[in-house]
Structures are given as C-alpha cells and as structure tokens.
C-alpha cells in the first residue's frame, strides 16, 4: 500500500496521473504535480543523502525548502531541494554523498 496524501486542505486535490522517476537507478511511480520528496516518501524512501564528513543519513526535515537537508542530484544538477521541486516524467534523481559501507 502506498502512502500518499491525495487531497490537502490547502493545496487541494492531487492529480492522479502516474509518471515514472528513477532514484539511485531504481524506477518508481510518482504522481504528476507532487514534490520529489513526497514521491520518494510514498515509495518508502526516507534517506535522500549522506553528509560528506561523517556519512550520516539525511532526509526530509522542514519540508518547505529552508533547511537544505533533502538535497539530491536531479538530471546531473547537484543540490536540488527535493521538498520544493516537482517531479517530471523520466526524471533521474540520485542521492548525494556516499552510503556508508
């Protein structure tokens, strides 16, 4: 079962047109109009990147673009904030930093 907010009291109803995105080489379904962060959360992905020095996992924190904890690489562009960037069909998303071994 996918977790997804389909009707928000402020943002309204989310379109239900399904598109495809990839995250770290794996394909996932997303809904047109939702943020990268929302699409990944709906697919049970919580870790979006790792800190450079200590390789600590990072994910969604503020959800409104202020904290920069959700930075990912999108179609080769680094440091895109996942919480305020809308998904596009075929979008390639990669986590930043390296996963601890």
C-alpha positions in Angstrom: 0.0 0.0 0.0 1.4 3.4 -1.0 1.3 6.3 1.4 0.1 9.4 -0.3 -1.9 12.5 0.5 -4.4 12.8 -2.3 -6.4 15.7 -1.0 -4.8 18.5 1.0 -6.9 21.2 2.8 -4.7 24.0 1.4 -3.1 22.5 -1.8 -6.3 20.9 -3.0 -6.6 17.6 -4.8 -3.5 15.9 -6.3 -3.7 14.8 -9.9 -3.7 11.1 -10.2 -1.7 10.9 -13.4 1.1 8.4 -12.8 4.6 9.1 -14.1 8.0 7.4 -13.7 11.1 8.6 -12.0 14.3 6.9 -11.0 16.1 7.2 -7.7 19.6 5.8 -7.5 19.0 3.7 -10.6 15.7 2.2 -9.5 12.4 3.1 -11.1 9.5 4.3 -9.1 6.0 5.6 -9.7 5.1 9.2 -8.9 2.1 11.4 -9.3 2.3 14.4 -11.6 2.4 17.6 -9.6 3.9 16.2 -6.3 7.3 17.0 -5.0 10.3 14.7 -5.3 10.3 14.3 -1.5 6.6 13.3 -1.5 7.1 10.8 -4.3 10.0 9.2 -2.6 8.2 9.1 0.8 5.3 7.4 -0.9 7.7 4.7 -2.1 9.0 4.2 1.4 12.3 6.0 0.8 13.4 8.1 3.8 17.1 8.6 3.2 17.9 11.1 0.4 21.6 11.8 1.0 24.5 11.4 3.4 26.7 14.0 5.0 30.1 14.4 3.4 32.3 14.2 6.5 30.6 11.6 8.7 28.3 9.8 6.1 25.2 10.4 8.3 21.9 9.8 6.6 19.7 12.8 5.7 16.1 13.1 4.6 13.2 15.4 4.9 13.3 17.8 7.8 11.4 21.1 7.3 9.6 20.2 4.1 9.5 23.8 2.9 12.9 24.5 1.5 14.6 26.2 4.4 16.9 23.6 5.9 18.6 22.0 2.8 18.6 18.5 4.4 16.8 17.0 1.4 19.3 17.9 -1.3 19.6 15.5 -4.2 21.1 15.4 -7.7 18.5 15.8 -10.4 19.4 15.0 -14.0 23.0 15.8 -13.2 22.3 19.1 -11.3 23.5 18.9 -7.6 21.9 20.3 -4.5 18.3 20.4 -5.7 15.9 20.6 -2.8 13.5 17.6 -3.0 10.8 19.1 -0.9 10.1 22.0 -3.2 10.9 20.5 -6.6 8.1 19.0 -8.6 8.7 15.6 -10.3 8.8 15.2 -14.1 8.3 12.1 -16.1 11.6 10.4 -16.7 13.4 12.5 -14.0 16.7 10.9 -12.8 17.3 11.5 -9.1 20.4 10.5 -7.2 21.3 10.8 -3.5 24.3 13.0 -2.6 27.2 11.7 -0.6 28.1 8.1 -0.3 26.2 5.4 1.6 28.3 4.0 4.5 29.8 0.7 3.7 
